[in-house]
Amino acid sequence: MPRNIWLMAISLSVIIVLLSNAAYYFLTKQTLEDALNHEMRAVAKQIEFSVEQSRLGAEKFQDQIGRELRVAAIAAQYALDPDVEKVTNEQLKELSAKLGVEHITLMKRTADNIILYKSSDENELGKGTKTWDPWYVAFNQLFDQHEVSIDWLGQTLPNFWSGPFEVASTDPDSIYKWGYYHDGTTNYIIDPYVSYRTLADYEKLTGIDELIDKSIKSSDSLLEATVFNPTTLGKGSFDTVNEDGKLQGHLLQKDIFYGTYRYQDDGDIGHVTKAFATGTSISVNEKINGKHVLKLFIPVSTGSEGVNLVDENGNPIHGYVLSLVSDYQVIQDRLDAQFLNIGIVIFLVTGISLVVALVAMRYFRQTREKVVEVTQQTYVDEINSMFQSIRAQRHDFLNHVQTIHSLAELNKSKELVAYTKELTGEIRLMNDIINIGNPAIAALIRSKISQAESYRIAFSCSFSGLNRLEMGLKTLDVNRMLGNLIDNAFDEVMKYAEGCREVELTGSQMEDYLEFCIRNTCSNAREVTAKPLFEAGFTTKDDAHQGLGLFTVKSITEKYRGTIQVITEDEGIITFYIRIPH
């Protein structure tokens, strides 16, 4: 039985350790994911700050370029004839070189169009602008009222308007920024423009892409960073065909502002759109290109319309979405490293626990064997004591016979009767003890009878059927119960005069149960029965007693699913009934 208990305890410990490890695994995993998420957000903040600085700087830089284009246009106005017919393309080539612009084009208004009439760029000549919406509206406003008031991107100054950098309709492979000036003193709009190289050099100096590359290289987990246009992502190309039949792209409607987009997934469009619409970040676990990654989509609000932030229709938008891709394997590697350490600790702790358990089992076994040995020794001593009494009776038998013979010869009939009565009482008592049928219980009763004689206690006992009681632990428990009950009764009756010291014990083995009953003198029996007699530590005696006797009796009784009762049938008598089923 104890071995099974130890096995159950060890098994339960192993299950608890496994459950604890599982809980720790998922808790650690969640903690690492939160840490990685926090790290990605910190990097995102840095990139977001740089993007905003660069974007705002680019807007200011474009405004400065616009002002310089206006200055160049005014300078060209003073250098050129106010009549477009009197201006030559060669003059424009020479003037654009002097003013430091890419080209200068003069725009003439016709009955139904505004055409690029004269230019230092031969590709511009003769091209109409009627299909350039909303640029064409701005051109007409300049011709009509010299001020542009369209609700679209661009820079408006007195008699001047400039749009953002865009792909040229006359040269789809080039990106320019144009400025348009008309104050009414000429019959044409002066259009100087510069190449995108100017802005590209600036953006290179601000280093957004370089910052992204450095962030990726300095991070253990960051794989990619992308700045998305949430309104154009996934909507395909916005290229158009110009008047020459060539495919013309549009810079403003591009779906990626900065970074790379190698880790693509079908759900990205939905995540970007949702993040931008709700203004909340979205985090997803995905497997892309054979790699487990953690993707974070962070909406960024610019607070104002940016010159380079437009939707598919060219209308300004107020933000973008920053996406970061992190290697989830970093979390797994950290988990593996931690659990390797934990595994070593668990192995050591388990080993130590097993050693402690083995030592405890060995100690328990030795203690139990020692208790059994002491009990057996007590049992042997009590049996020997009983047999010694029997041998003493047999040894004294001749003396008893001689004494009886002498009393008979002397006609001492009264003395003879008294002597034989005392002798037969001792023999009957010994026979009653022997007839108990259980040597261990008989030995206990014999020792208690001797103890009662020395205390001047009238101790009577009777047993029936105990010869069917099995030897072993059950007999040991019976002796513990009887021993504690008898000792408790002896302690109680010793409070009274010698003539009142009465203790009676009966025991019987029935078909379905074993029953014991012990009665003893107790002057305040009704008061005693109202007290918690069976609680550990409770005692009605002096402080020398620990109050464990009756508690032990009750514990053994309940161990065998038995019952114990305390009653006061007669005044001055207390009775304990024990019944144990079998």
C-alpha positions as CSV (number, residue, x, y, z in Angstrom):
1,M,0.0,0.0,0.0
2,P,2.7,2.6,0.9
3,R,4.5,1.8,-2.3
4,N,1.4,2.5,-4.3
5,I,1.0,5.8,-2.5
6,W,4.6,6.8,-3.3
7,L,4.1,5.8,-7.0
8,M,0.9,7.9,-7.1
9,A,2.6,10.8,-5.5
10,I,5.5,10.6,-8.0
11,S,3.1,10.3,-10.9
12,L,1.1,13.2,-9.7
13,S,4.3,15.3,-9.3
14,V,5.3,14.4,-12.9
15,I,1.8,15.4,-14.2
16,I,2.0,18.7,-12.3
17,V,5.5,19.4,-13.7
18,L,4.3,18.6,-17.2
19,L,1.2,20.9,-16.8
20,S,3.4,23.6,-15.3
21,N,5.8,23.3,-18.2
22,A,3.0,23.5,-20.8
23,A,1.6,26.6,-19.1
24,Y,5.1,28.1,-18.9
25,Y,5.6,27.3,-22.6
26,F,2.5,29.1,-23.8
27,L,3.1,32.0,-21.3
28,T,6.7,32.4,-22.4
29,K,5.6,32.2,-26.0
30,Q,3.0,34.9,-25.5
31,T,5.6,37.0,-23.6
32,L,8.2,36.6,-26.4
33,E,5.5,37.5,-29.0
34,D,4.6,40.6,-27.0
35,A,8.3,41.5,-26.7
36,L,8.8,41.0,-30.5
37,N,5.7,43.1,-31.1
38,H,7.0,45.8,-28.8
39,E,10.4,45.7,-30.6
40,M,8.7,46.0,-34.0
41,R,6.6,48.9,-32.8
42,A,9.7,50.7,-31.6
43,V,11.4,50.2,-35.0
44,A,8.1,51.2,-36.6
45,K,8.1,54.5,-34.6
46,Q,11.7,55.2,-35.7
47,I,10.8,54.5,-39.4
48,E,7.6,56.4,-39.1
49,F,9.4,59.4,-37.7
50,S,12.0,59.3,-40.5
51,V,9.3,58.9,-43.1
52,E,7.4,61.9,-41.8
53,Q,10.5,64.0,-41.6
54,S,11.4,63.1,-45.1
55,R,7.9,63.5,-46.4
56,L,7.5,66.9,-44.8
57,G,11.0,67.9,-45.9
58,A,10.2,66.7,-49.4
59,E,7.0,68.9,-49.4
60,K,9.0,71.9,-48.3
61,F,11.7,71.1,-50.8
62,Q,9.1,70.9,-53.6
63,D,7.6,74.2,-52.5
64,Q,11.1,75.7,-52.7
65,I,11.6,74.2,-56.2
66,G,8.2,75.7,-57.1
67,R,9.3,79.1,-56.0
68,E,12.5,78.8,-57.9
69,L,10.5,77.8,-61.0
70,R,8.4,80.9,-60.6
71,V,11.6,83.0,-60.4
72,A,12.9,81.3,-63.5
73,A,9.6,81.9,-65.3
74,I,9.6,85.6,-64.4
75,A,13.2,85.8,-65.6
76,A,12.3,84.1,-68.9
77,Q,9.4,86.6,-69.3
78,Y,11.8,89.5,-69.2
79,A,14.1,87.8,-71.6
80,L,11.4,86.8,-74.2
81,D,9.1,88.7,-76.5
82,P,5.5,88.8,-75.1
83,D,4.3,87.4,-78.4
84,V,4.8,83.7,-78.7
85,E,5.1,83.9,-82.4
86,K,8.3,85.9,-82.0
87,V,10.0,83.5,-79.7
88,T,12.1,80.7,-81.2
89,N,12.9,77.2,-79.8
90,E,16.6,78.0,-79.9
91,Q,16.0,81.0,-77.6
92,L,14.3,78.7,-75.2
93,K,17.2,76.2,-75.3
94,E,19.7,78.9,-74.5
95,L,17.5,80.5,-71.8
96,S,16.9,77.1,-70.0
97,A,20.6,76.5,-69.9
98,K,21.2,79.9,-68.4
99,L,18.4,79.6,-65.8
100,G,19.5,76.1,-64.8
101,V,16.3,74.3,-65.6
102,E,15.8,71.2,-67.6
103,H,13.6,72.8,-70.3
104,I,11.3,75.8,-70.9
105,T,8.0,75.4,-72.8
106,L,5.6,78.1,-73.9
107,M,1.9,77.1,-73.9
108,K,-0.6,78.8,-76.3
109,R,-4.3,78.9,-76.0
110,T,-6.4,77.9,-79.0
111,A,-10.2,77.8,-79.5
112,D,-10.6,74.3,-78.0
113,N,-7.2,73.4,-76.5
114,I,-4.0,74.6,-74.9
115,I,-1.0,73.3,-76.7
116,L,2.7,73.2,-76.1
117,Y,3.6,75.7,-78.8
118,K,7.3,76.5,-78.3
119,S,9.8,74.5,-76.3
120,S,13.5,73.7,-75.8
121,D,12.4,70.1,-75.8
122,E,11.4,68.9,-79.3
123,N,9.3,66.1,-77.8
124,E,7.0,68.8,-76.3
125,L,6.1,70.6,-79.5
126,G,2.6,70.4,-80.7
127,K,1.2,68.4,-77.8
128,G,-2.3,69.2,-76.5
129,T,-3.2,69.3,-72.9
130,K,-7.0,69.0,-73.1
131,T,-6.9,65.5,-71.6
132,W,-4.6,66.4,-68.7
133,D,-7.2,66.5,-65.9
134,P,-7.1,68.6,-63.7
135,W,-4.0,70.3,-65.1
136,Y,-6.0,71.6,-68.0
137,V,-8.3,73.4,-65.6
138,A,-5.4,75.0,-63.9
139,F,-4.0,76.2,-67.3
140,N,-7.4,77.8,-68.2
141,Q,-7.6,79.5,-64.8
142,L,-4.1,81.0,-65.3
143,F,-5.2,82.3,-68.7
144,D,-8.5,83.7,-67.4
145,Q,-7.7,85.1,-64.0
146,H,-4.1,84.5,-63.5
147,E,-4.8,82.6,-60.2
148,V,-5.4,78.8,-59.7
149,S,-8.0,77.6,-57.2
150,I,-8.5,74.0,-58.1
151,D,-9.1,71.5,-55.2
152,W,-6.1,69.3,-55.9
153,L,-2.5,68.9,-55.1
154,G,-0.2,71.7,-56.1
155,Q,1.4,75.0,-55.1
156,T,-0.4,78.2,-55.9
157,L,1.5,81.5,-55.9
158,P,0.6,84.8,-57.5
159,N,0.1,84.2,-61.2
160,F,1.8,80.8,-60.8
161,W,0.9,77.2,-60.2
162,S,3.0,74.1,-59.9
163,G,2.0,70.5,-59.6
164,P,3.9,67.7,-57.9
165,F,6.6,65.6,-59.6
166,E,5.0,63.3,-62.1
167,V,5.7,61.2,-65.1
168,A,5.9,63.3,-68.3
169,S,3.1,62.6,-70.9
170,T,5.6,63.5,-73.7
171,D,8.3,61.3,-72.2
172,P,7.0,58.4,-70.1
173,D,10.5,57.5,-69.1
174,S,11.1,60.8,-67.3
175,I,9.7,62.4,-64.2
176,Y,9.5,66.2,-63.9
177,K,8.2,69.0,-61.9
178,W,6.6,71.8,-63.9
179,G,5.9,75.4,-63.0
180,Y,3.3,77.5,-64.9
181,Y,3.4,81.3,-64.9
182,H,1.1,83.9,-66.6
183,D,0.5,87.5,-65.5
184,G,-1.4,88.7,-68.6
185,T,1.5,90.5,-70.1
186,T,2.2,87.7,-72.5
187,N,-0.1,85.6,-74.8
188,Y,1.4,82.4,-73.5
189,I,2.1,80.5,-70.2
190,I,5.7,80.1,-69.4
191,D,6.5,76.5,-68.3
192,P,10.0,75.9,-66.9
193,Y,10.5,72.4,-65.4
194,V,13.2,70.4,-63.6
195,S,14.1,66.7,-63.5
196,Y,13.2,64.3,-60.6
197,R,16.9,63.9,-60.0
198,T,16.8,67.0,-57.8
199,L,14.2,65.4,-55.4
200,A,15.9,62.0,-55.7
201,D,19.1,63.5,-54.5
202,Y,17.3,65.1,-51.6
203,E,15.5,61.8,-50.6
204,K,18.8,60.0,-50.8
205,L,20.3,62.5,-48.4
206,T,17.3,62.1,-46.0
207,G,18.0,58.3,-46.2
208,I,14.6,56.6,-45.5
209,D,15.5,53.5,-47.5
210,E,19.0,53.6,-46.0
211,L,17.4,53.9,-42.5
212,I,15.2,50.9,-43.3
213,D,18.2,48.9,-44.4
214,K,20.2,49.8,-41.3
215,S,17.2,48.9,-39.1
216,I,16.9,45.5,-40.8
217,K,20.7,44.8,-40.4
218,S,20.7,45.8,-36.8
219,S,17.7,43.7,-35.8
220,D,17.8,40.0,-35.1
221,S,14.3,39.5,-36.4
222,L,13.3,42.3,-38.7
223,L,13.2,41.1,-42.3
224,E,11.4,43.9,-44.2
225,A,9.7,47.3,-43.9
226,T,7.2,48.7,-46.4
227,V,5.3,52.0,-46.5
228,F,2.0,51.3,-48.3
229,N,-0.5,53.6,-50.1
230,P,-3.6,52.0,-48.6
231,T,-5.9,53.4,-51.4
232,T,-4.0,52.0,-54.4
233,L,-2.5,48.8,-53.0
234,G,-3.8,45.8,-55.0
235,K,-5.7,47.9,-57.6
236,G,-3.3,47.2,-60.4
237,S,-1.5,49.6,-62.6
238,F,-2.7,53.1,-63.1
239,D,-0.8,53.5,-66.4
240,T,-2.5,55.4,-69.2
241,V,-1.8,55.7,-72.9
242,N,-0.7,59.2,-74.1
243,E,-1.4,60.9,-77.4
244,D,1.6,59.1,-79.0
245,G,0.2,55.7,-78.0
246,K,2.9,55.1,-75.4
247,L,2.2,53.6,-71.9
248,Q,2.5,56.3,-69.3
249,G,2.9,55.6,-65.6
250,H,1.8,57.8,-62.7
251,L,4.2,58.5,-59.9
252,L,1.5,59.8,-57.4
253,Q,-0.6,56.6,-57.5
254,K,2.2,54.2,-56.7
255,D,1.2,51.6,-54.0
256,I,4.6,51.5,-52.3
257,F,6.2,54.8,-51.1
258,Y,9.3,53.3,-49.4
259,G,10.9,50.0,-48.7
260,T,10.6,46.6,-50.4
261,Y,7.7,44.2,-50.7
262,R,9.2,40.7,-51.0
263,Y,7.0,38.9,-48.4
264,Q,3.7,39.2,-50.1
265,D,0.5,37.5,-49.1
266,D,-3.0,37.5,-50.4
267,G,-4.4,38.9,-47.1
268,D,-2.1,41.9,-47.1
269,I,-4.5,44.1,-49.0
270,G,-7.3,43.4,-46.6
271,H,-5.0,44.0,-43.6
272,V,-3.7,47.3,-45.0
273,T,-7.2,48.5,-45.9
274,K,-8.6,47.6,-42.5
275,A,-5.7,49.1,-40.5
276,F,-6.1,52.4,-42.5
277,A,-9.9,52.5,-42.2
278,T,-10.0,51.6,-38.4
279,G,-6.9,53.4,-37.3
280,T,-5.8,50.3,-35.3
281,S,-2.7,48.1,-35.8
282,I,-3.1,44.6,-37.0
283,S,-0.7,41.7,-36.2
284,V,-0.8,38.4,-38.1
285,N,1.2,35.1,-38.1
286,E,1.8,33.8,-41.6
287,K,4.1,31.4,-43.5
288,I,5.5,33.2,-46.5
289,N,8.3,32.0,-48.8
290,G,8.7,29.0,-46.6
291,K,9.4,31.2,-43.6
292,H,7.2,31.7,-40.5
293,V,6.8,35.4,-40.1
294,L,5.0,37.9,-37.9
295,K,3.6,40.9,-39.8
296,L,2.5,44.1,-38.3
297,F,0.4,46.7,-40.1
298,I,0.5,50.2,-38.5
299,P,-1.7,53.0,-39.7
300,V,0.0,56.4,-39.7
301,S,-2.0,59.6,-39.9
302,T,-0.3,62.7,-41.4
303,G,-2.8,65.1,-40.0
304,S,-2.8,67.0,-43.3
305,E,-2.9,66.4,-47.0
306,G,0.6,65.5,-48.3
307,V,1.8,66.6,-51.7
308,N,2.8,63.0,-52.5
309,L,-0.2,61.2,-50.9
310,V,-3.1,60.7,-53.3
311,D,-5.7,58.0,-54.0
312,E,-6.3,56.3,-57.3
313,N,-8.2,59.3,-58.5
314,G,-5.5,61.8,-57.5
315,N,-7.4,63.1,-54.5
316,P,-5.3,63.8,-51.4
317,I,-5.3,61.3,-48.5
318,H,-4.3,61.9,-44.9
319,G,-2.0,59.0,-44.1
320,Y,-0.4,55.7,-45.1
321,V,0.2,52.2,-43.6
322,L,3.6,51.1,-42.4
323,S,4.2,47.3,-42.5
324,L,7.0,45.4,-40.7
325,V,7.9,41.7,-41.3
326,S,9.7,39.9,-38.5
327,D,11.2,36.4,-38.4
328,Y,9.1,34.3,-36.1
329,Q,11.9,31.7,-35.9
330,V,13.6,34.1,-33.5
331,I,10.9,33.4,-31.0
332,Q,11.2,29.7,-31.6
333,D,14.9,29.8,-31.1
334,R,14.5,31.7,-27.8
335,L,11.9,29.2,-26.7
336,D,14.2,26.3,-27.6
337,A,17.1,27.9,-25.7
338,Q,15.0,28.5,-22.6
339,F,13.4,25.1,-22.6
340,L,16.8,23.5,-23.0
341,N,17.9,25.2,-19.8
342,I,14.5,24.4,-18.2
343,G,14.9,20.8,-19.3
344,I,18.3,20.6,-17.6
345,V,16.9,22.1,-14.4
346,I,13.9,19.8,-14.5
347,F,16.2,16.8,-15.0
348,L,18.3,17.8,-12.0
349,V,15.3,18.6,-9.8
350,T,13.6,15.3,-10.9
351,G,16.8,13.4,-10.0
352,I,17.1,15.1,-6.7
353,S,13.4,14.4,-6.0
354,L,13.7,10.8,-6.8
355,V,16.7,10.5,-4.5
356,V,14.8,12.3,-1.8
357,A,11.8,10.0,-2.4
358,L,13.9,6.9,-2.3
359,V,15.5,8.1,1.0
360,A,12.1,8.9,2.4
361,M,10.7,5.5,1.3
362,R,13.7,3.8,2.9
363,Y,13.3,5.8,6.1
364,F,9.6,5.1,6.1
365,R,10.2,1.4,5.6
366,Q,12.8,1.3,8.3
367,T,10.5,3.2,10.6
368,R,7.6,0.9,9.9
369,E,9.8,-2.2,10.4
370,K,11.0,-0.7,13.6
371,V,7.5,-0.1,14.8
372,V,6.5,-3.7,13.8
373,E,9.6,-5.0,15.5
374,V,8.8,-3.1,18.7
375,T,5.2,-4.3,18.5
376,Q,6.2,-7.9,17.9
377,Q,8.7,-7.6,20.8
378,T,6.0,-6.3,23.1
379,Y,3.7,-9.1,21.9
380,V,6.4,-11.7,22.5
381,D,7.1,-10.3,25.9
382,E,3.4,-10.3,26.9
383,I,3.0,-13.9,25.6
384,N,6.1,-14.9,27.5
385,S,4.7,-13.2,30.6
386,M,1.4,-15.2,30.2
387,F,3.2,-18.5,29.7
388,Q,5.5,-17.7,32.6
389,S,2.4,-17.2,34.8
390,I,1.1,-20.6,33.6
391,R,4.4,-22.3,34.3
392,A,4.4,-20.6,37.7
393,Q,1.0,-22.0,38.4
394,R,2.1,-25.5,37.3
395,H,5.3,-25.1,39.4
396,D,3.3,-24.1,42.4
397,F,0.6,-26.8,41.9
398,L,2.3,-29.3,44.3
399,N,2.6,-26.6,47.0
400,H,-1.1,-25.9,46.5
401,V,-2.0,-29.6,46.8
402,Q,0.1,-30.0,50.0
403,T,-1.6,-26.9,51.5
404,I,-5.0,-28.3,50.7
405,H,-4.1,-31.7,52.2
406,S,-2.8,-30.1,55.4
407,L,-5.9,-27.9,55.9
408,A,-8.1,-31.0,55.3
409,E,-6.2,-33.1,57.9
410,L,-6.5,-30.2,60.4
411,N,-10.3,-30.0,59.7
412,K,-9.8,-26.3,58.8
413,S,-12.9,-26.3,56.6
414,K,-13.4,-22.6,56.4
415,E,-9.8,-21.9,55.7
416,L,-9.8,-24.7,53.1
417,V,-12.8,-23.2,51.3
418,A,-11.3,-19.7,51.3
419,Y,-8.0,-21.0,50.0
420,T,-9.5,-23.1,47.2
421,K,-11.8,-20.3,46.2
422,E,-8.8,-17.9,45.8
423,L,-6.9,-20.6,43.9
424,T,-9.8,-21.5,41.6
425,G,-10.4,-17.8,40.9
426,E,-6.8,-17.3,39.7
427,I,-6.9,-20.5,37.6
428,R,-10.3,-19.4,36.1
429,L,-8.9,-16.0,35.3
430,M,-6.0,-17.5,33.5
431,N,-8.2,-19.9,31.6
432,D,-10.5,-17.0,30.6
433,I,-7.4,-15.1,29.2
434,I,-6.3,-18.2,27.3
435,N,-9.8,-18.7,25.9
436,I,-9.8,-15.3,24.2
437,G,-8.5,-17.1,21.2
438,N,-6.2,-14.4,19.9
439,P,-2.7,-14.5,21.4
440,A,-1.9,-10.9,20.8
441,I,-5.1,-9.6,22.5
442,A,-4.7,-12.2,25.3
443,A,-1.3,-10.9,26.0
444,L,-2.5,-7.3,26.1
445,I,-5.3,-8.3,28.5
446,R,-2.9,-10.2,30.7
447,S,-0.7,-7.2,31.0
448,K,-3.6,-4.9,31.7
449,I,-4.9,-7.3,34.4
450,S,-1.5,-7.2,36.1
451,Q,-1.5,-3.4,35.9
452,A,-5.1,-3.3,37.3
453,E,-4.0,-5.5,40.3
454,S,-1.1,-3.1,41.0
455,Y,-3.5,-0.1,40.9
456,R,-6.2,-1.8,43.0
457,I,-8.7,-1.6,40.1
458,A,-11.5,-4.1,39.8
459,F,-11.0,-5.0,36.1
460,S,-13.3,-7.6,34.6
461,C,-13.3,-8.7,30.9
462,S,-15.0,-11.2,28.7
463,F,-14.5,-12.1,25.0
464,S,-16.2,-14.4,22.5
465,G,-15.3,-15.4,19.0
466,L,-12.0,-13.6,18.8
467,N,-10.3,-16.8,17.7
468,R,-11.6,-15.9,14.2
469,L,-9.8,-12.5,14.2
470,E,-6.9,-12.6,11.6
471,M,-3.4,-11.8,12.7
472,G,-1.4,-8.9,11.3
473,L,-2.2,-5.2,11.0
474,K,-5.8,-5.6,12.0
475,T,-4.9,-7.3,15.3
476,L,-2.3,-4.6,15.9
477,D,-5.0,-1.9,15.4
478,V,-7.4,-3.8,17.7
479,N,-4.7,-3.8,20.4
480,R,-4.1,-0.1,19.9
481,M,-7.8,0.7,20.3
482,L,-8.2,-1.6,23.4
483,G,-5.0,-0.4,24.9
484,N,-6.0,3.3,24.6
485,L,-9.5,2.6,25.9
486,I,-8.3,0.6,28.9
487,D,-5.6,3.2,29.7
488,N,-8.2,6.0,29.5
489,A,-10.5,4.1,31.8
490,F,-7.8,3.3,34.3
491,D,-6.8,7.0,34.3
492,E,-10.4,8.0,35.1
493,V,-11.1,5.5,37.9
494,M,-7.8,6.3,39.6
495,K,-9.5,9.6,40.7
496,Y,-11.8,7.7,43.0
497,A,-11.5,5.6,46.2
498,E,-10.3,2.0,45.9
499,G,-13.8,0.6,46.3
500,C,-15.1,2.6,43.4
501,R,-12.5,1.7,40.8
502,E,-14.4,-0.5,38.4
503,V,-13.6,-1.2,34.7
504,E,-15.5,-3.7,32.6
505,L,-14.4,-4.8,29.1
506,T,-16.3,-7.0,26.7
507,G,-15.5,-8.1,23.1
508,S,-17.3,-10.2,20.6
509,Q,-16.9,-11.3,17.0
510,M,-20.2,-11.4,15.2
511,E,-21.0,-12.5,11.7
512,D,-20.9,-9.0,10.2
513,Y,-19.0,-6.9,12.7
514,L,-16.6,-6.8,15.6
515,E,-17.8,-5.1,18.8
516,F,-16.1,-3.9,21.9
517,C,-17.6,-2.2,24.9
518,I,-15.8,-0.7,27.9
519,R,-17.5,0.7,31.0
520,N,-15.9,2.5,33.9
521,T,-16.7,4.7,36.9
522,C,-17.2,8.4,36.0
523,S,-18.9,10.6,38.5
524,N,-19.6,13.4,36.0
525,A,-20.3,11.2,33.0
526,R,-23.0,13.4,31.4
527,E,-20.8,16.4,31.6
528,V,-17.9,14.5,30.1
529,T,-19.9,13.2,27.1
530,A,-20.8,16.7,26.1
531,K,-17.1,17.6,25.5
532,P,-15.1,17.0,22.3
533,L,-13.5,13.9,23.6
534,F,-12.2,12.7,20.2
535,E,-10.5,15.9,19.1
536,A,-6.7,15.8,18.8
537,G,-5.1,17.4,21.9
538,F,-8.2,17.5,24.0
539,T,-7.9,16.0,27.5
540,T,-9.7,16.1,30.8
541,K,-6.5,15.1,32.6
542,D,-3.5,17.1,33.7
543,D,-1.0,18.7,31.3
544,A,1.2,15.6,31.2
545,H,-1.3,13.9,28.8
546,Q,-1.3,14.9,25.1
547,G,-4.9,14.1,24.4
548,L,-4.2,11.7,21.6
549,G,-5.7,8.4,23.1
550,L,-9.3,8.7,22.1
551,F,-8.3,10.6,18.9
552,T,-6.3,7.5,17.9
553,V,-9.2,5.2,18.8
554,K,-11.5,7.2,16.6
555,S,-9.0,7.4,13.7
556,I,-8.5,3.6,13.7
557,T,-12.3,3.0,13.9
558,E,-12.9,5.4,10.9
559,K,-10.1,3.7,9.0
560,Y,-12.1,0.5,9.1
561,R,-15.4,2.4,8.4
562,G,-16.5,1.7,11.9
563,T,-18.4,3.7,14.5
564,I,-17.7,4.8,18.1
565,Q,-20.3,6.0,20.6
566,V,-20.2,7.4,24.1
567,I,-23.3,6.9,26.3
568,T,-24.2,7.2,30.0
569,E,-26.7,4.5,30.7
570,D,-26.4,4.7,34.5
571,E,-25.5,7.7,36.6
572,G,-21.8,7.6,37.4
573,I,-21.0,5.1,34.6
574,I,-19.6,6.1,31.1
575,T,-19.6,3.5,28.3
576,F,-17.7,3.5,25.0
577,Y,-19.1,1.3,22.1
578,I,-17.0,0.4,19.1
579,R,-18.4,-1.5,16.1
580,I,-16.3,-2.3,13.1
581,P,-17.9,-4.0,10.1
582,H,-16.1,-6.7,8.1
